[in-house]
Amino acid sequence: ETGVTQTPRHLVMGMTNKKSLKCEQHLGHNAMYWYKQSAKKPLELMFVYNFKEQTENNSVPSRFSPECPNSSHLFLHLHTLQPEDSALYLCASSGAGRTTLSYGYTFGSGTRLTVV
Amino acid sequence: DQQVKQNSPSLSVQEGRISILNCDYTNSMFDYFLWYKKYPAEGPTFLISISSIKDKNEDGRFTVFLNKSAKHLSLHIVPSQPGDSAVYFCAASERKVTGNQFYFGTGTSLTVIP
C-alpha cells in the first residue's frame, strides 16, 4: 500500500463517454498531481493542486477537467476523449519544501485508460 | 523540449554485476535529482536522491553520482539482483514559487539476468 490509492485500475471508454478517475491519499500531504504516461515518453505533468488550489495547468486540453474537493482527494473528469489520450494516468502527492525535494512524490498505481 | 533525458531505453546485466543507468539534463537551475523505480502495474516508487551540493549519495547497493558541469547523473546498482529488474526513471527538480516541480526522463528498462 503506497498511501495513494487510484480507482479504477483499468478503464475502457468510448469517445463520447464521460468518466472520472479518482485519487485518494492518506499521507497528510498538501499537494496532489496528475501525470500522464504514454509509451516511450516522459511522465507529463498535467495538473498541480496545492492546498486544494490549482497552481499548474500544463496546457492540458479542456476534455480533461480536474477537481480537488479537499487535500486528500483528487479527481480527473474525462469527456469526449480521443484514442491518442489512451495512456497510464498517475496521481501523486507530496508534502512541503525540503521533504519533497529529497524524497519526491508518492505515486499511486495508476489508471490504465483505453479510449476506443 | 525535453529537459531530462535517458538515452538508453533498455539495459541487460548479469546478476551480481554492476548496473549503470544514465541521465542527462539541460536546465542548470535544477538542484535536486531523484531516481524512481517502477514495476509493471505499479506506480513509480522513490529510490534515491541527490542535491546539487553533493556529487555522490549512497544507500546500500544503490549509489547516485552527479556531475554538474556535464549535467549528467548516473545510478549504480552493485551487485545487481533479479528483483532489480524494473523501469528506472530519473527526475530533476527546479524550485518554483508555487512549489517544487519534477521533470522526468523516459525511463530505462533494466533486466537483470539470473
gemmi code that builds the backbone of each chain (N, CA, C; Angstrom):
import gemmi

chains = {
    "A": [
        ("GLU", (0.860, -1.211, 0.000), (0.000, 0.000, 0.000), (0.880, 1.240, 0.000)),
        ("THR", (0.745, 2.069, -1.028), (1.636, 3.210, -1.157), (1.126, 4.416, -0.398)),
        ("GLY", (-0.123, 4.410, 0.051), (-0.687, 5.595, 0.677), (-1.433, 6.450, -0.314)),
        ("VAL", (-1.265, 6.192, -1.591), (-2.016, 6.899, -2.627), (-2.790, 5.840, -3.414)),
        ("THR", (-4.097, 5.951, -3.387), (-4.959, 4.945, -3.998), (-5.676, 5.526, -5.200)),
        ("GLN", (-5.594, 4.828, -6.316), (-6.271, 5.281, -7.528), (-7.313, 4.260, -7.965)),
        ("THR", (-8.458, 4.747, -8.367), (-9.503, 3.884, -8.936), (-10.128, 4.554, -10.147)),
        ("PRO", (-10.538, 3.779, -11.131), (-10.303, 2.346, -11.264), (-8.874, 2.057, -11.717)),
        ("ARG", (-8.466, 0.812, -11.700), (-7.130, 0.453, -12.181), (-7.103, 0.410, -13.704)),
        ("HIS", (-8.217, 0.004, -14.281), (-8.323, -0.064, -15.734), (-9.654, 0.563, -16.145)),
        ("LEU", (-9.627, 1.244, -17.302), (-10.851, 1.863, -17.803), (-10.831, 1.863, -19.321)),
        ("VAL", (-11.888, 1.353, -19.907), (-12.071, 1.421, -21.346), (-13.292, 2.295, -21.595)),
        ("MET", (-13.138, 3.305, -22.405), (-14.267, 4.190, -22.665), (-14.331, 4.595, -24.131)),
        ("GLY", (-15.553, 4.838, -24.578), (-15.752, 5.322, -25.929), (-15.521, 6.822, -26.000)),
        ("MET", (-15.371, 7.312, -27.190), (-15.043, 8.718, -27.369), (-16.168, 9.654, -26.947)),
        ("THR", (-17.376, 9.149, -26.843), (-18.483, 10.017, -26.438), (-18.822, 9.875, -24.957)),
        ("ASN", (-18.110, 8.995, -24.251), (-18.415, 8.756, -22.837), (-17.901, 9.870, -21.935)),
        ("LYS", (-18.452, 9.882, -20.722), (-17.908, 10.711, -19.644), (-17.569, 9.781, -18.486)),
        ("LYS", (-16.361, 9.901, -18.003), (-15.926, 9.068, -16.875), (-15.053, 9.926, -15.959)),
        ("SER", (-14.793, 9.395, -14.765), (-13.930, 10.105, -13.821), (-12.917, 9.153, -13.211)),
        ("LEU", (-11.715, 9.653, -13.034), (-10.681, 8.938, -12.298), (-10.610, 9.536, -10.906)),
        ("LYS", (-10.361, 8.649, -9.937), (-10.327, 9.096, -8.544), (-8.975, 8.802, -7.924)),
        ("CYS", (-8.530, 9.703, -7.078), (-7.279, 9.535, -6.352), (-7.499, 9.962, -4.908)),
        ("GLU", (-6.935, 9.175, -3.996), (-7.086, 9.479, -2.573), (-5.745, 9.244, -1.879)),
        ("GLN", (-5.339, 10.175, -1.039), (-4.087, 9.990, -0.297), (-4.334, 10.121, 1.194)),
        ("HIS", (-3.644, 9.252, 1.950), (-3.809, 9.217, 3.411), (-2.498, 9.559, 4.098)),
        ("LEU", (-1.712, 10.416, 3.465), (-0.369, 10.716, 3.952), (-0.271, 12.091, 4.593)),
        ("GLY", (-1.375, 12.820, 4.611), (-1.340, 14.170, 5.168), (-0.622, 15.164, 4.275)),
        ("HIS", (-0.438, 14.817, 3.012), (0.233, 15.720, 2.080), (-0.686, 16.865, 1.681)),
        ("ASN", (-0.054, 17.980, 1.268), (-0.857, 19.137, 0.901), (-0.882, 19.389, -0.602)),
        ("ALA", (-0.118, 18.653, -1.359), (-0.094, 18.849, -2.808), (-0.436, 17.541, -3.508)),
        ("MET", (-1.193, 17.644, -4.597), (-1.558, 16.469, -5.382), (-1.390, 16.791, -6.857)),
        ("TYR", (-1.098, 15.755, -7.629), (-0.717, 15.938, -9.026), (-1.401, 14.890, -9.907)),
        ("TRP", (-1.627, 15.246, -11.157), (-1.989, 14.272, -12.189), (-0.871, 14.255, -13.226)),
        ("TYR", (-0.393, 13.041, -13.524), (0.602, 12.834, -14.565), (0.033, 11.891, -15.612)),
        ("LYS", (0.514, 12.048, -16.837), (0.161, 11.141, -17.927), (1.428, 10.439, -18.386)),
        ("GLN", (1.350, 9.118, -18.495), (2.493, 8.377, -19.012), (2.092, 7.655, -20.280)),
        ("SER", (2.634, 8.123, -21.398), (2.425, 7.457, -22.681), (3.670, 6.666, -23.012)),
        ("ALA", (3.512, 5.692, -23.897), (4.634, 4.832, -24.277), (5.782, 5.671, -24.848)),
        ("LYS", (6.992, 5.382, -24.375), (8.221, 5.998, -24.870), (8.254, 7.515, -24.709)),
        ("LYS", (7.480, 8.024, -23.783), (7.504, 9.462, -23.480), (7.763, 9.648, -21.994)),
        ("PRO", (8.321, 10.791, -21.604), (8.488, 11.044, -20.172), (7.134, 11.258, -19.507)),
        ("LEU", (7.104, 11.105, -18.208), (5.890, 11.439, -17.475), (5.572, 12.911, -17.707)),
        ("GLU", (4.330, 13.169, -18.108), (3.917, 14.530, -18.419), (3.044, 15.060, -17.296)),
        ("LEU", (3.478, 16.158, -16.687), (2.665, 16.780, -15.644), (1.440, 17.426, -16.281)),
        ("MET", (0.275, 17.128, -15.710), (-0.972, 17.702, -16.236), (-1.462, 18.826, -15.322)),
        ("PHE", (-1.664, 18.490, -14.053), (-2.244, 19.463, -13.112), (-1.560, 19.335, -11.762)),
        ("VAL", (-1.501, 20.472, -11.053), (-0.979, 20.508, -9.698), (-1.976, 21.242, -8.818)),
        ("TYR", (-2.230, 20.678, -7.643), (-3.051, 21.335, -6.644), (-2.244, 21.461, -5.362)),
        ("ASN", (-2.222, 22.660, -4.811), (-1.616, 22.920, -3.506), (-2.702, 23.429, -2.582)),
        ("PHE", (-2.899, 22.717, -1.489), (-3.953, 23.094, -0.536), (-5.278, 23.334, -1.268)),
        ("LYS", (-5.654, 22.421, -2.126), (-6.914, 22.404, -2.881), (-6.967, 23.445, -3.996)),
        ("GLU", (-5.962, 24.274, -4.138), (-5.981, 25.286, -5.186), (-5.124, 24.833, -6.372)),
        ("GLN", (-5.676, 24.967, -7.564), (-4.914, 24.561, -8.743), (-3.814, 25.575, -9.000)),
        ("THR", (-2.586, 25.121, -9.049), (-1.457, 26.024, -9.258), (-0.750, 25.785, -10.587)),
        ("GLU", (-1.040, 24.670, -11.247), (-0.429, 24.400, -12.543), (-1.459, 23.744, -13.457)),
        ("ASN", (-1.443, 24.185, -14.696), (-2.231, 23.526, -15.731), (-1.352, 23.564, -16.970)),
        ("ASN", (-0.726, 22.448, -17.250), (0.264, 22.437, -18.325), (-0.363, 22.305, -19.702)),
        ("SER", (-1.163, 23.305, -20.072), (-1.755, 23.340, -21.414), (-2.493, 22.049, -21.739)),
        ("VAL", (-3.238, 21.583, -20.776), (-3.992, 20.334, -20.965), (-5.320, 20.655, -21.657)),
        ("PRO", (-5.712, 19.855, -22.650), (-6.994, 20.113, -23.334), (-8.163, 20.098, -22.363)),
        ("SER", (-9.182, 20.850, -22.688), (-10.321, 21.010, -21.783), (-11.158, 19.748, -21.644)),
        ("ARG", (-10.892, 18.734, -22.455), (-11.606, 17.466, -22.288), (-11.138, 16.737, -21.013)),
        ("PHE", (-10.063, 17.239, -20.404), (-9.621, 16.764, -19.093), (-9.941, 17.860, -18.080)),
        ("SER", (-10.704, 17.532, -17.065), (-11.124, 18.525, -16.088), (-10.833, 18.021, -14.685)),
        ("PRO", (-9.893, 18.651, -13.965), (-9.577, 18.183, -12.622), (-10.512, 18.794, -11.581)),
        ("GLU", (-10.581, 18.080, -10.446), (-11.359, 18.592, -9.317), (-10.664, 18.153, -8.041)),
        ("CYS", (-10.503, 19.080, -7.098), (-9.855, 18.765, -5.832), (-10.727, 19.298, -4.699)),
        ("PRO", (-11.662, 18.487, -4.221), (-12.587, 18.966, -3.183), (-11.926, 19.185, -1.820)),
        ("ASN", (-10.842, 18.453, -1.552), (-10.090, 18.634, -0.307), (-8.678, 18.113, -0.527)),
        ("SER", (-7.819, 18.296, 0.462), (-6.403, 17.955, 0.279), (-6.154, 16.457, 0.121)),
        ("SER", (-7.162, 15.633, 0.414), (-6.967, 14.180, 0.348), (-7.509, 13.548, -0.926)),
        ("HIS", (-8.310, 14.270, -1.666), (-8.987, 13.692, -2.819), (-8.750, 14.518, -4.080)),
        ("LEU", (-8.562, 13.805, -5.170), (-8.349, 14.445, -6.465), (-9.069, 13.626, -7.523)),
        ("PHE", (-9.774, 14.326, -8.406), (-10.484, 13.658, -9.481), (-9.999, 14.185, -10.830)),
        ("LEU", (-10.136, 13.348, -11.838), (-9.891, 13.791, -13.201), (-11.107, 13.371, -14.024)),
        ("HIS", (-11.895, 14.362, -14.417), (-13.104, 14.105, -15.188), (-12.758, 14.099, -16.676)),
        ("LEU", (-13.267, 13.075, -17.350), (-12.920, 12.860, -18.752), (-14.172, 12.930, -19.617)),
        ("HIS", (-14.096, 13.622, -20.722), (-15.241, 13.626, -21.650), (-14.767, 13.881, -23.063)),
        ("THR", (-15.406, 13.191, -23.993), (-15.089, 13.265, -25.427), (-13.592, 13.119, -25.684)),
        ("LEU", (-13.023, 12.065, -25.133), (-11.592, 11.822, -25.328), (-11.317, 11.274, -26.714)),
        ("GLN", (-10.029, 11.302, -27.073), (-9.558, 10.794, -28.349), (-8.722, 9.537, -28.109)),
        ("PRO", (-8.599, 8.678, -29.120), (-7.773, 7.469, -28.928), (-6.349, 7.785, -28.481)),
        ("GLU", (-5.800, 8.915, -28.911), (-4.430, 9.258, -28.504), (-4.316, 9.630, -27.028)),
        ("ASP", (-5.468, 9.754, -26.355), (-5.453, 10.003, -24.908), (-5.262, 8.714, -24.117)),
        ("SER", (-5.258, 7.590, -24.804), (-5.020, 6.314, -24.124), (-3.624, 6.343, -23.516)),
        ("ALA", (-3.541, 6.065, -22.216), (-2.263, 6.154, -21.500), (-2.466, 5.664, -20.074)),
        ("LEU", (-1.382, 5.679, -19.325), (-1.455, 5.425, -17.885), (-1.531, 6.777, -17.183)),
        ("TYR", (-2.552, 6.985, -16.387), (-2.718, 8.247, -15.666), (-2.348, 8.007, -14.211)),
        ("LEU", (-1.351, 8.753, -13.779), (-0.813, 8.585, -12.432), (-1.156, 9.787, -11.564)),
        ("CYS", (-1.572, 9.486, -10.369), (-1.790, 10.510, -9.362), (-0.607, 10.461, -8.395)),
        ("ALA", (-0.221, 11.604, -7.870), (0.859, 11.652, -6.890), (0.545, 12.702, -5.844)),
        ("SER", (1.195, 12.580, -4.695), (1.044, 13.604, -3.664), (2.408, 13.883, -3.060)),
        ("SER", (2.512, 15.034, -2.411), (3.773, 15.388, -1.768), (3.518, 16.304, -0.585)),
        ("GLY", (4.495, 16.320, 0.326), (4.445, 17.233, 1.441), (5.087, 18.545, 1.043)),
        ("ALA", (5.584, 19.272, 2.005), (6.091, 20.614, 1.729), (7.607, 20.643, 1.661)),
        ("GLY", (8.122, 21.598, 0.900), (9.518, 22.001, 0.909), (10.548, 20.910, 0.738)),
        ("ARG", (11.480, 20.882, 1.704), (12.647, 20.027, 1.605), (12.322, 18.538, 1.552)),
        ("THR", (11.247, 18.149, 2.220), (10.869, 16.731, 2.190), (10.575, 16.298, 0.768)),
        ("THR", (9.854, 17.137, 0.045), (9.534, 16.811, -1.330), (10.785, 16.774, -2.178)),
        ("LEU", (11.678, 17.711, -1.970), (12.894, 17.744, -2.777), (13.726, 16.490, -2.550)),
        ("SER", (13.786, 16.030, -1.330), (14.649, 14.889, -1.013), (14.005, 13.549, -1.330)),
        ("TYR", (12.684, 13.480, -1.210), (12.012, 12.206, -1.360), (10.985, 12.172, -2.484)),
        ("GLY", (10.805, 13.287, -3.157), (9.933, 13.304, -4.319), (8.475, 13.122, -3.961)),
        ("TYR", (7.764, 12.612, -4.915), (6.348, 12.384, -4.765), (6.078, 10.927, -4.387)),
        ("THR", (4.892, 10.721, -3.823), (4.381, 9.366, -3.637), (3.324, 9.147, -4.710)),
        ("PHE", (3.549, 8.144, -5.533), (2.635, 7.870, -6.641), (1.638, 6.782, -6.295)),
        ("GLY", (0.475, 6.876, -6.928), (-0.466, 5.762, -6.920), (-0.078, 4.763, -8.003)),
        ("SER", (-0.851, 3.698, -8.111), (-0.546, 2.643, -9.093), (-1.039, 2.985, -10.488)),
        ("GLY", (-1.838, 4.035, -10.599), (-2.250, 4.487, -11.916), (-3.553, 3.881, -12.405)),
        ("THR", (-4.141, 4.542, -13.374), (-5.302, 4.029, -14.100), (-4.895, 3.865, -15.549)),
        ("ARG", (-5.006, 2.643, -16.037), (-4.700, 2.380, -17.456), (-5.955, 2.687, -18.252)),
        ("LEU", (-5.904, 3.765, -19.020), (-7.067, 4.218, -19.789), (-6.920, 3.852, -21.253)),
        ("THR", (-7.964, 3.260, -21.798), (-8.002, 2.952, -23.224), (-9.239, 3.613, -23.813)),
        ("VAL", (-9.031, 4.455, -24.815), (-10.144, 5.138, -25.480), (-10.375, 4.465, -26.831)),
        ("VAL", (-11.600, 3.996, -27.028), (-11.900, 3.256, -28.263), (-12.915, 4.016, -29.137)),
    ],
    "B": [
        ("ASP", (10.401, 20.972, -25.232), (11.736, 20.389, -25.290), (11.994, 19.601, -24.007)),
        ("GLN", (12.529, 18.402, -24.157), (12.709, 17.524, -23.017), (13.905, 17.978, -22.195)),
        ("GLN", (13.688, 18.250, -20.924), (14.765, 18.764, -20.073), (15.534, 17.666, -19.359)),
        ("VAL", (14.963, 16.484, -19.287), (15.631, 15.352, -18.656), (15.602, 14.198, -19.654)),
        ("LYS", (16.769, 13.651, -19.932), (16.837, 12.626, -20.974), (17.508, 11.363, -20.466)),
        ("GLN", (16.896, 10.242, -20.795), (17.504, 8.950, -20.545), (17.630, 8.297, -21.909)),
        ("ASN", (18.832, 8.269, -22.431), (19.026, 7.883, -23.824), (19.046, 6.386, -24.063)),
        ("SER", (19.134, 5.622, -22.974), (19.107, 4.168, -23.136), (17.756, 3.643, -22.706)),
        ("PRO", (16.937, 3.182, -23.642), (15.612, 2.687, -23.258), (15.676, 1.366, -22.506)),
        ("SER", (16.751, 0.609, -22.700), (16.837, -0.687, -22.028), (18.284, -1.041, -21.735)),
        ("LEU", (18.438, -1.919, -20.740), (19.765, -2.364, -20.308), (19.622, -3.771, -19.738)),
        ("SER", (20.524, -4.658, -20.131), (20.545, -6.019, -19.569), (21.878, -6.254, -18.891)),
        ("VAL", (21.813, -6.817, -17.695), (23.015, -7.026, -16.894), (22.927, -8.404, -16.247)),
        ("GLN", (24.079, -9.051, -16.100), (24.125, -10.346, -15.428), (24.006, -10.136, -13.911)),
        ("GLU", (23.320, -11.052, -13.269), (23.208, -10.997, -11.809), (24.584, -10.941, -11.167)),
        ("GLY", (24.717, -10.065, -10.165), (25.985, -9.926, -9.462), (26.898, -8.851, -10.037)),
        ("ARG", (26.636, -8.451, -11.292), (27.464, -7.414, -11.906), (26.899, -6.034, -11.591)),
        ("ILE", (27.578, -5.010, -12.058), (27.137, -3.641, -11.825), (26.174, -3.195, -12.933)),
        ("SER", (25.104, -2.515, -12.529), (24.195, -1.858, -13.480), (24.455, -0.364, -13.395)),
        ("ILE", (24.613, 0.275, -14.539), (24.813, 1.727, -14.576), (23.759, 2.340, -15.480)),
        ("LEU", (22.919, 3.162, -14.871), (21.866, 3.843, -15.622), (22.207, 5.324, -15.691)),
        ("ASN", (22.063, 5.893, -16.864), (22.491, 7.273, -17.091), (21.331, 8.219, -17.354)),
        ("CYS", (21.597, 9.492, -17.035), (20.563, 10.522, -17.184), (21.270, 11.848, -17.478)),
        ("ASP", (20.761, 12.594, -18.424), (21.298, 13.912, -18.742), (20.198, 14.957, -18.614)),
        ("TYR", (20.585, 16.160, -18.256), (19.605, 17.224, -18.131), (20.149, 18.493, -18.769)),
        ("THR", (19.235, 19.406, -19.078), (19.649, 20.613, -19.792), (19.521, 21.883, -18.952)),
        ("ASN", (18.698, 21.850, -17.924), (18.416, 23.054, -17.149), (19.380, 23.186, -15.979)),
        ("SER", (20.224, 24.199, -16.011), (21.213, 24.385, -14.950), (20.584, 24.840, -13.633)),
        ("MET", (19.293, 25.160, -13.647), (18.595, 25.561, -12.425), (18.124, 24.374, -11.606)),
        ("PHE", (18.180, 23.186, -12.166), (17.793, 22.005, -11.400), (18.741, 21.850, -10.204)),
        ("ASP", (18.166, 21.588, -9.031), (19.030, 21.474, -7.862), (18.798, 20.224, -7.031)),
        ("TYR", (17.785, 19.431, -7.380), (17.598, 18.136, -6.729), (17.307, 17.099, -7.806)),
        ("PHE", (17.833, 15.920, -7.598), (17.687, 14.861, -8.585), (17.283, 13.582, -7.875)),
        ("LEU", (16.352, 12.876, -8.496), (15.828, 11.653, -7.885), (15.826, 10.523, -8.896)),
        ("TRP", (15.898, 9.320, -8.365), (15.650, 8.133, -9.169), (14.426, 7.419, -8.610)),
        ("TYR", (13.566, 6.998, -9.535), (12.394, 6.225, -9.192), (12.506, 4.862, -9.867)),
        ("LYS", (11.865, 3.892, -9.243), (11.819, 2.538, -9.778), (10.357, 2.185, -10.003)),
        ("LYS", (10.071, 1.546, -11.134), (8.679, 1.220, -11.424), (8.561, -0.208, -11.909)),
        ("TYR", (7.731, -0.975, -11.191), (7.379, -2.314, -11.641), (6.104, -2.229, -12.482)),
        ("PRO", (5.876, -3.213, -13.360), (4.640, -3.224, -14.153), (3.408, -3.173, -13.252)),
        ("ALA", (2.414, -2.440, -13.677), (1.125, -2.334, -12.976), (1.247, -1.657, -11.609)),
        ("GLU", (2.363, -0.984, -11.355), (2.509, -0.216, -10.123), (2.970, 1.188, -10.467)),
        ("GLY", (2.767, 2.109, -9.529), (3.290, 3.445, -9.727), (4.767, 3.504, -9.407)),
        ("PRO", (5.462, 4.546, -9.870), (6.882, 4.697, -9.538), (7.069, 4.853, -8.034)),
        ("THR", (8.139, 4.276, -7.513), (8.473, 4.438, -6.101), (9.847, 5.075, -5.976)),
        ("PHE", (9.991, 5.929, -4.989), (11.237, 6.649, -4.761), (12.360, 5.675, -4.420)),
        ("LEU", (13.543, 5.916, -5.009), (14.682, 5.043, -4.766), (15.813, 5.771, -4.037)),
        ("ILE", (16.285, 6.852, -4.615), (17.406, 7.583, -4.033), (17.438, 8.984, -4.627)),
        ("SER", (18.000, 9.925, -3.875), (18.064, 11.303, -4.376), (19.449, 11.895, -4.108)),
        ("ILE", (19.704, 13.029, -4.739), (20.942, 13.766, -4.500), (20.674, 15.241, -4.733)),
        ("SER", (21.262, 16.082, -3.911), (21.132, 17.517, -4.130), (22.358, 18.018, -4.886)),
        ("SER", (22.225, 19.207, -5.437), (23.300, 19.723, -6.288), (24.552, 20.113, -5.507)),
        ("ILE", (24.478, 20.123, -4.171), (25.665, 20.452, -3.389), (26.556, 19.225, -3.181)),
        ("LYS", (26.060, 18.054, -3.593), (26.841, 16.831, -3.460), (27.180, 16.278, -4.827)),
        ("ASP", (28.148, 15.366, -4.857), (28.415, 14.685, -6.115), (28.199, 13.171, -6.013)),
        ("LYS", (27.856, 12.727, -4.813), (27.643, 11.298, -4.625), (26.707, 11.080, -3.440)),
        ("ASN", (25.809, 10.118, -3.588), (24.969, 9.707, -2.467), (24.784, 8.208, -2.551)),
        ("GLU", (24.966, 7.550, -1.406), (24.962, 6.096, -1.395), (23.897, 5.573, -0.432)),
        ("ASP", (23.213, 4.519, -0.839), (22.215, 3.884, 0.025), (22.235, 2.401, -0.278)),
        ("GLY", (22.984, 1.661, 0.520), (23.075, 0.221, 0.302), (23.717, -0.101, -1.032)),
        ("ARG", (23.008, -0.850, -1.857), (23.553, -1.250, -3.149), (23.431, -0.153, -4.200)),
        ("PHE", (22.763, 0.931, -3.862), (22.468, 1.990, -4.829), (23.317, 3.239, -4.547)),
        ("THR", (23.960, 3.741, -5.593), (24.747, 4.965, -5.488), (24.391, 5.873, -6.651)),
        ("VAL", (24.141, 7.131, -6.357), (23.888, 8.095, -7.428), (25.071, 9.060, -7.479)),
        ("PHE", (25.546, 9.320, -8.680), (26.648, 10.249, -8.924), (26.125, 11.430, -9.734)),
        ("LEU", (26.565, 12.621, -9.350), (26.140, 13.826, -10.055), (27.361, 14.576, -10.570)),
        ("ASN", (27.361, 14.880, -11.857), (28.404, 15.686, -12.483), (27.740, 16.949, -13.011)),
        ("LYS", (27.813, 18.014, -12.204), (27.073, 19.237, -12.549), (27.616, 19.901, -13.806)),
        ("SER", (28.912, 19.870, -13.978), (29.490, 20.539, -15.152), (29.040, 19.868, -16.441)),
        ("ALA", (28.858, 18.548, -16.370), (28.407, 17.814, -17.554), (26.892, 17.686, -17.612)),
        ("LYS", (26.224, 18.148, -16.565), (24.763, 17.996, -16.447), (24.387, 16.524, -16.652)),
        ("HIS", (25.005, 15.694, -15.849), (24.848, 14.259, -16.010), (24.776, 13.599, -14.641)),
        ("LEU", (23.860, 12.653, -14.505), (23.875, 11.833, -13.299), (23.705, 10.383, -13.683)),
        ("SER", (24.157, 9.536, -12.775), (24.076, 8.112, -13.042), (23.694, 7.374, -11.762)),
        ("LEU", (23.069, 6.244, -11.950), (22.691, 5.360, -10.852), (23.454, 4.065, -11.010)),
        ("HIS", (24.189, 3.691, -9.962), (24.934, 2.444, -9.965), (24.265, 1.470, -9.007)),
        ("ILE", (24.062, 0.259, -9.459), (23.491, -0.792, -8.619), (24.520, -1.919, -8.547)),
        ("VAL", (25.008, -2.152, -7.333), (26.042, -3.180, -7.155), (25.787, -3.955, -5.855)),
        ("PRO", (25.715, -5.293, -5.882), (25.580, -6.111, -7.079), (24.139, -6.111, -7.573)),
        ("SER", (23.939, -6.300, -8.834), (22.586, -6.328, -9.386), (21.913, -7.650, -9.028)),
        ("GLN", (20.619, -7.564, -8.762), (19.839, -8.746, -8.408), (18.622, -8.841, -9.333)),
        ("PRO", (18.108, -10.042, -9.559), (16.944, -10.183, -10.443), (15.756, -9.306, -10.025)),
        ("GLY", (15.585, -9.089, -8.728), (14.497, -8.237, -8.247), (14.666, -6.768, -8.602)),
        ("ASP", (15.854, -6.419, -9.101), (16.078, -5.032, -9.538), (15.503, -4.790, -10.930)),
        ("SER", (15.077, -5.838, -11.605), (14.502, -5.693, -12.948), (13.237, -4.847, -12.868)),
        ("ALA", (13.281, -3.705, -13.517), (12.198, -2.722, -13.441), (12.539, -1.587, -14.405)),
        ("VAL", (11.653, -0.620, -14.495), (11.938, 0.601, -15.249), (12.399, 1.665, -14.263)),
        ("TYR", (13.489, 2.324, -14.564), (14.061, 3.349, -13.695), (13.907, 4.716, -14.356)),
        ("PHE", (13.302, 5.629, -13.606), (13.103, 6.997, -14.076), (14.019, 7.941, -13.314)),
        ("CYS", (14.623, 8.816, -14.046), (15.383, 9.922, -13.492), (14.467, 11.139, -13.430)),
        ("ALA", (14.570, 11.938, -12.379), (13.749, 13.141, -12.264), (14.594, 14.271, -11.696)),
        ("ALA", (14.311, 15.479, -12.122), (15.035, 16.655, -11.645), (14.041, 17.722, -11.234)),
        ("SER", (14.438, 18.478, -10.220), (13.520, 19.463, -9.660), (14.080, 20.864, -9.734)),
        ("GLU", (13.192, 21.767, -10.023), (13.506, 23.191, -10.009), (12.557, 23.849, -9.028)),
        ("ARG", (13.106, 24.623, -8.123), (12.226, 25.294, -7.156), (11.399, 26.360, -7.865)),
        ("LYS", (10.118, 26.381, -7.553), (9.241, 27.387, -8.124), (8.450, 28.039, -7.002)),
        ("VAL", (7.934, 29.202, -7.291), (7.161, 29.928, -6.291), (5.968, 29.110, -5.834)),
        ("THR", (5.379, 28.399, -6.772), (4.177, 27.625, -6.453), (4.502, 26.266, -5.862)),
        ("GLY", (5.792, 25.981, -5.670), (6.160, 24.676, -5.119), (7.142, 23.985, -6.043)),
        ("ASN", (7.560, 22.796, -5.652), (8.572, 22.092, -6.437), (7.919, 21.344, -7.593)),
        ("GLN", (8.555, 21.341, -8.726), (8.067, 20.581, -9.858), (9.174, 19.691, -10.363)),
        ("PHE", (8.834, 18.428, -10.577), (9.804, 17.475, -11.075), (9.604, 17.230, -12.556)),
        ("TYR", (10.714, 17.112, -13.257), (10.715, 16.769, -14.675), (11.313, 15.376, -14.795)),
        ("PHE", (10.648, 14.530, -15.573), (11.040, 13.126, -15.646), (11.646, 12.782, -16.999)),
        ("GLY", (12.524, 11.802, -16.982), (13.013, 11.200, -18.205), (12.054, 10.138, -18.696)),
        ("THR", (12.396, 9.507, -19.808), (11.521, 8.499, -20.419), (11.675, 7.118, -19.799)),
        ("GLY", (12.687, 6.954, -18.961), (12.872, 5.672, -18.283), (13.835, 4.744, -19.010)),
        ("THR", (14.486, 3.904, -18.218), (15.351, 2.835, -18.739), (14.867, 1.535, -18.136)),
        ("SER", (14.578, 0.575, -18.991), (14.118, -0.732, -18.521), (15.321, -1.622, -18.248)),
        ("LEU", (15.519, -1.957, -16.992), (16.652, -2.794, -16.585), (16.195, -4.240, -16.438)),
        ("THR", (16.946, -5.152, -17.054), (16.713, -6.584, -16.875), (17.968, -7.188, -16.288)),
        ("VAL", (17.826, -7.815, -15.129), (18.949, -8.496, -14.500), (18.765, -9.990, -14.735)),
        ("ILE", (19.726, -10.557, -15.418), (19.631, -11.956, -15.841), (20.238, -12.866, -14.781)),
        ("PRO", (19.448, -13.823, -14.282), (19.964, -14.722, -13.230), (21.109, -15.604, -13.746)),
    ],
}
model = gemmi.Model(1)
for chain_id, residues in chains.items():
    chain = gemmi.Chain(chain_id)
    for i, (resn, *xyz) in enumerate(residues, 1):
        res = gemmi.Residue()
        res.name, res.seqid = resn, gemmi.SeqId(i, " ")
        for name, pos in zip(("N", "CA", "C"), xyz):
            atom = gemmi.Atom()
            atom.name, atom.element = name, gemmi.Element(name[0])
            atom.pos, atom.b_iso = gemmi.Position(*pos), 0.0
            res.add_atom(atom)
        chain.add_residue(res)
    model.add_chain(chain)
structure = gemmi.Structure()
structure.add_model(model)
structure.setup_entities()
